[in-house]
Amino acid sequence: MASSRGTKGKVVVSGILFWYPLAGVTYQFLHYLIGLRRLGYDPYYIEDSSRYVYDPNINDLSPDARSNVATVAPILESYGFGDRWGYQGFGRDGQVFGIGPEPTRRLYQEAAALLNVTGAQEIRDEHRLCRKRIYIESDPFASQVLAANGDRKIISAFNDHDALFTFGENIGAADCAIPVGSYRWLPTRQPVALELWERPPGDTPLTYRTITTWSNKGKNVVYGGDTYYWTKDREFLRFVDLPQQRPAAFELATNVDDNIRQLLTGHRWLLADPLRISRDIELYRRYIQDARAEFTVARDQYVRPNTGWFSDRSACYLAAGRPVITQETGFSKYIPSGKGLYGFRTIEDILSAVDAIESDYPGNCQAAKEIAAEYCQAEKVIGSVMERSGL
C-alpha cells in the first residue's frame, strides 16, 4: 500500500502499539493512521516511553522491545508507514528503532498535533513542542475517578493536553456517573477503516463469538463508597446459561483456569485460544469476519456508571457486516440499537436479540455495515476530533 504525504501537516500518533503488540491493538492504531492519511494529514506513529513492553513470548513485561518491534514494524510498512514510525525505550537501555531521537524531536517541532491515543504516552518537554496535544481516552471512568480522588499523576496527564476526548460518550449527561470535575471532556469513539473488514464471499458463519480477557486484577476503583470492577468474568457469569437457551453456537476466545473451563463447557460454551488468534493480525481479522455475530459483555466500570462506552472490537464486527449483541452502557443514546446492533441488560434482552438476528440474518448483516459506515468510519470520527481540537 503506497504512502503519501498529506497537505494538512504532520500529525504524531502515540500510544501502546509496540507496548502491546497483539492484533486488536494493532488495528486500533492502524485505523487512526489510515484515517488521518485519508483526511490529508501526514501521520507518524511514535512511541517513546519509559514503560516496559508486554512480550507475548514470555507473557510478561520486558525491557527488551526487539520482538515487539519485529512483529509490528512489517505491518506498518505494509500499510505505507514504513518510514513513519519510531520506538524509543526512553531512559532504559537506549533501545531505539525506526526514525530515531533527533528526527523524532524535529517531528514534534513540525507536527500540527500529537494524538495521545489511550492516554498512555507520558508527556515530556519534547512533546510540548507539538502545537496541539490531544488526549484520547479509550477506557472511561477510572481515570476521572482517580482525578476526583486527587491522584497527582493523572491530574498532571490531563493538564498536559490541550483537548480531552473519551470513549465515554455519555459523559456530562444527567444519567452518567463519570465525575467530570473542572475538565471539559469531549465524546468520541473508535474510528474504523471500513475496507480492512470487508468480508470475502464464503459460507454463512454459524458461531456467535468474541475475543476477551476473562479476568483482570488490580484495576478496580472505589468511588462514592462503591467498588467498580474492571474484570469481565463477573458479567459473563450472569449469562452463563445462554448457550443452553438457544440452538446457536456461542464461543469465547479467552484464557480460563480448569475450573472455569469445566463450568463454561458444561454450559455448552465453545472455547478458543485468544493468544494464538491475537498474535496473527490476519487470523484475528478472519476470526471476526467468520463470526455469525458477536456476543459480548462490558466491564462493570463502563456499565454501572452508564458511560456510553462502545468497544473498538465491536466496531470492527459491525464493519465486517457481523451483527453485535453487547451489554448496554448507555451507548444506544448515540449509536442506534435494534437491528444490526443490540444493547442488552437482561438475559431476556439477549434472547430477543438472538431471535431477531436469526429471523432476518441478511438484513441484520446489512444493518451492521450501515451502522459502521455512519457512526464509526475513520474519516468521520477522526475528522470530528481534529475539528473540535481547533485543527
Summary of the structure (lengths in Angstrom):
residues: 391
radius of gyration: 20.5
end to end distance: 26.8
largest distance: 60.2
contacts: 1338
relative contact order: 0.13
helix: 38%
strand: 20%
